[in-house]
Amino acid sequence: MTRYAPGTPAWFDLGSPDVAASADFYTRLLGWSADVVSDPGAAGYTTFTSGGALVAAVAHHQIDTPYHRPYGPDGHKGMPAIWTVYFATDDADALTKRVETAGGEIIMSPMDVLGMGRMAVYADPAGAAFAVWQKGAMEGAEATGVPGAIGWVELVTDGVAAARDFYAATLGLTPVDAGLPGITDPVWHLNGTPVAGTRRLGVTGAVRPHWAVAVAVHDCDATARRAAELGGSIENPPADTPRGRRADLLDPHGAGLTVIELAEGFPAAAGRTS
């Protein structure tokens, strides 16, 4: 039995121009522990754990394409930091062909990663970049949907209509009405289970379509204040929503990050099968 069904968010990493500084910010903000992968081939890839469980990572930003340039206010020098969402797949090569057929772009062709798995990076027709992970020794995050881990992911886009067809054809996701007051954008389901959401471009300061991560926290207001104290900024202050109390932040290098106190019964970020 696989831990993550193909099509569910399985891993999350931050591309940053300064890995050490980003690691310092997130460990101080979220209480994460940071560990540099010892393999020389990892090029300083640094993993984050929360309560001993692997939850995310940060690495030097090596992808320079229009899809990975500033998607927020352009006040940062050089390449900004940006989060990438990896969706589970059982065949990265076959998925690459589906992305091409569906009108997406191949940013990085499938490649093996130190025996840990196989990855590829794409952009959807509107330009939102995302990645896929075909597990090897590493299946993905060891915790999601709990405070200290990624609690939810969202497609931020102005191309919802095209996204409906694209993600169905590539990742097998089905757009479903959220059924929540005030939320008109679809929730992405996989085999009847909600695995991701959608937000319209412009809700935050983002200027490019992208996939965004939301970290589950115990106290949204305190986390937002702490982010500002540590050199980040608050795009949208804490507010109650049907999904929980949330705030949209920017880290010191410009990466968008949402923090959320998940409402009771709200689904976790990933649909794990074991």
C-alpha positions in Angstrom: 0.0 0.0 0.0 1.4 3.4 -1.0 1.4 6.2 1.6 0.3 8.8 -0.9 -2.1 8.1 -3.7 -0.9 9.5 -7.1 -2.3 13.0 -7.5 -2.0 14.0 -3.8 0.4 16.6 -2.5 3.3 14.6 -1.0 6.3 16.9 -0.5 7.0 20.6 -0.2 10.2 22.5 -0.5 11.4 26.1 -0.6 13.8 27.4 -3.2 15.8 30.2 -1.7 18.7 32.5 -2.6 20.0 32.1 1.0 19.3 28.6 2.4 20.9 29.4 5.8 18.9 32.6 6.3 15.6 30.9 5.2 16.3 27.9 7.5 16.8 30.4 10.4 13.5 32.2 9.7 11.4 29.1 9.5 12.9 27.4 12.5 12.3 30.5 14.6 8.9 31.1 13.2 7.4 27.6 13.3 9.6 25.7 15.7 11.0 23.5 13.0 14.4 21.8 13.2 16.7 22.1 10.2 19.2 19.4 9.1 21.5 19.6 6.1 21.5 16.4 4.1 25.0 15.0 4.4 25.4 13.6 0.9 27.6 15.9 -1.1 25.3 15.5 -4.1 22.5 17.1 -2.2 24.2 20.5 -2.5 23.2 21.7 0.9 19.5 20.5 0.7 18.2 21.1 4.2 15.2 19.3 5.6 12.7 20.5 8.2 11.2 18.4 10.9 8.4 19.1 13.4 8.1 16.9 16.4 10.6 14.5 14.8 8.5 14.1 11.6 9.8 15.2 8.2 7.6 18.0 6.9 9.4 20.1 4.3 12.8 21.3 3.0 14.7 24.3 1.7 17.4 24.3 -1.1 19.2 26.9 -3.1 16.9 28.2 -5.9 18.4 26.7 -9.1 15.4 27.1 -11.5 15.4 30.4 -13.3 12.4 30.6 -15.6 9.6 33.1 -15.9 7.5 30.8 -13.8 9.9 31.0 -10.9 10.6 34.8 -10.9 8.9 37.2 -8.5 5.2 36.4 -8.0 4.8 39.0 -5.3 5.8 42.6 -4.8 9.2 42.9 -6.6 11.2 44.4 -3.7 13.8 41.6 -3.4 17.2 41.4 -5.1 18.0 38.5 -7.3 15.9 35.4 -7.4 13.1 35.4 -4.8 12.3 32.4 -2.6 9.3 30.3 -3.7 7.6 27.2 -2.4 7.1 24.2 -4.6 4.3 21.6 -4.2 5.2 18.1 -5.3 2.3 15.8 -6.2 2.8 12.0 -5.9 3.0 9.9 -9.0 3.8 6.3 -9.8 5.3 7.2 -13.2 6.9 10.5 -13.7 7.8 9.8 -17.3 4.2 8.9 -18.3 3.0 12.0 -16.4 5.4 14.2 -18.4 3.7 13.0 -21.6 0.3 13.8 -20.2 1.4 17.3 -19.3 2.7 17.9 -22.8 -0.5 16.6 -24.3 -2.6 18.7 -22.0 -0.8 22.0 -23.0 1.5 22.3 -20.0 5.3 23.1 -20.2 8.1 20.8 -19.0 10.4 22.9 -16.8 12.6 20.0 -15.6 12.4 16.6 -17.2 12.1 13.5 -14.9 15.4 12.9 -13.0 16.5 10.6 -10.3 17.4 12.2 -6.9 20.1 10.3 -5.0 18.0 7.1 -4.8 15.4 9.0 -2.8 12.9 9.2 -5.7 12.3 10.7 -9.1 11.1 14.2 -9.7 10.0 16.5 -12.5 8.8 20.1 -12.7 6.1 21.5 -14.9 4.0 24.6 -15.5 0.2 24.5 -16.2 -1.3 26.5 -19.1 -1.6 29.6 -17.0 2.0 29.4 -15.8 1.6 27.9 -12.3 4.7 25.8 -11.6 4.4 22.5 -9.7 6.4 19.3 -9.3 5.8 15.6 -9.0 7.5 13.0 -6.8 7.8 9.3 -7.7 8.9 7.7 -4.4 12.1 5.8 -3.9 13.6 5.6 -0.5 11.6 8.7 0.5 7.8 8.6 0.2 7.2 12.3 1.1 6.3 14.3 4.1 5.9 12.3 7.3 3.2 14.6 8.7 0.6 16.8 7.1 -2.6 18.5 8.3 -1.4 19.0 11.9 0.1 22.1 13.6 3.7 22.4 12.5 3.2 20.7 9.1 1.7 21.8 5.8 -2.0 21.9 6.4 -3.3 22.7 2.9 -2.2 23.7 -0.6 -3.9 25.9 -3.1 -3.7 26.8 -6.8 -3.6 30.6 -7.0 -4.6 31.5 -10.6 -6.6 33.5 -13.0 -6.9 30.5 -15.2 -9.5 28.4 -13.3 -11.4 27.3 -16.4 -8.2 25.9 -18.1 -7.0 24.4 -14.8 -10.2 22.3 -14.5 -9.3 20.3 -17.7 -5.5 20.3 -17.2 -5.3 18.9 -13.7 -8.0 16.3 -14.5 -6.0 15.1 -17.5 -2.6 15.1 -15.7 -3.0 14.4 -12.0 -6.5 13.0 -12.1 -7.9 15.7 -9.9 -11.6 16.6 -10.1 -12.8 20.2 -9.4 -15.7 20.2 -7.0 -17.7 23.1 -5.5 -16.5 23.7 -2.0 -19.9 23.8 -0.5 -18.8 26.5 1.9 -20.4 30.0 2.2 -18.4 32.7 0.4 -16.1 30.2 -1.4 -16.8 29.9 -5.2 -13.5 28.5 -6.4 -13.2 24.7 -6.7 -11.7 22.3 -4.3 -9.7 19.6 -6.0 -10.7 16.0 -5.2 -9.1 12.7 -5.8 -11.3 9.7 -5.7 -13.8 11.7 -3.6 -11.2 13.1 -1.2 -10.4 16.8 -1.1 -6.6 17.3 -1.5 -6.2 21.0 -2.6 -8.0 24.2 -3.0 -8.1 27.2 -5.4 -7.8 31.0 -4.9 -8.2 33.7 -7.5 -5.1 35.6 -8.4 -5.3 39.0 -6.7 -6.5 37.7 -3.4 -3.0 38.1 -2.2 -0.3 40.4 -3.7 0.7 37.6 -6.1 1.2 38.7 -9.7 1.8 35.2 -11.2 -0.2 32.0 -10.9 1.4 29.5 -8.5 0.8 26.7 -6.1 0.8 28.0 -2.5 1.3 26.2 0.8 -0.5 26.8 4.1 1.2 25.7 7.3 -1.1 24.6 10.1 -0.5 26.5 13.4 -2.0 26.6 16.8 -2.3 30.5 16.9 -2.6 32.3 13.6 -2.4 35.8 15.1 0.7 35.1 17.1 2.5 33.5 14.2 1.7 36.4 11.9 3.1 38.8 14.5 6.2 36.7 14.9 6.8 36.6 11.1 6.9 40.4 11.0 9.3 40.5 14.0 11.6 38.1 12.1 11.8 40.2 9.0 8.8 38.9 7.0 5.7 40.8 6.2 1.9 40.4 6.4 0.0 40.5 3.1 -3.4 39.8 4.5 -3.9 40.0 8.3 -5.5 37.2 10.3 -9.1 36.7 9.4 -11.7 34.0 10.0 -12.7 32.0 7.0 -14.8 28.8 6.6 -11.5 26.9 6.4 -10.1 28.4 9.6 -8.4 31.5 10.8 -5.7 32.4 8.3 -3.1 35.0 7.4 -1.1 35.5 4.2 2.6 36.3 4.8 5.8 36.9 2.9 9.1 35.6 4.2 12.2 37.8 4.2 13.1 36.7 0.7 9.6 37.1 -0.8 8.1 33.6 -0.6 4.4 33.6 0.0 3.3 31.6 3.0 -0.2 31.1 4.5 -0.6 30.1 8.1 -3.9 28.7 9.2 -5.7 27.4 12.3 -7.6 24.6 10.5 -11.3 24.5 11.2 -12.5 21.3 12.9 -13.1 18.6 10.3 -11.3 20.5 7.5 -9.3 18.0 5.4 -5.5 17.7 5.6 -3.1 18.7 2.8 -2.6 15.2 1.5 -4.8 12.2 1.0 -2.6 9.4 2.5 -3.7 5.8 2.0 -1.8 4.4 4.9 
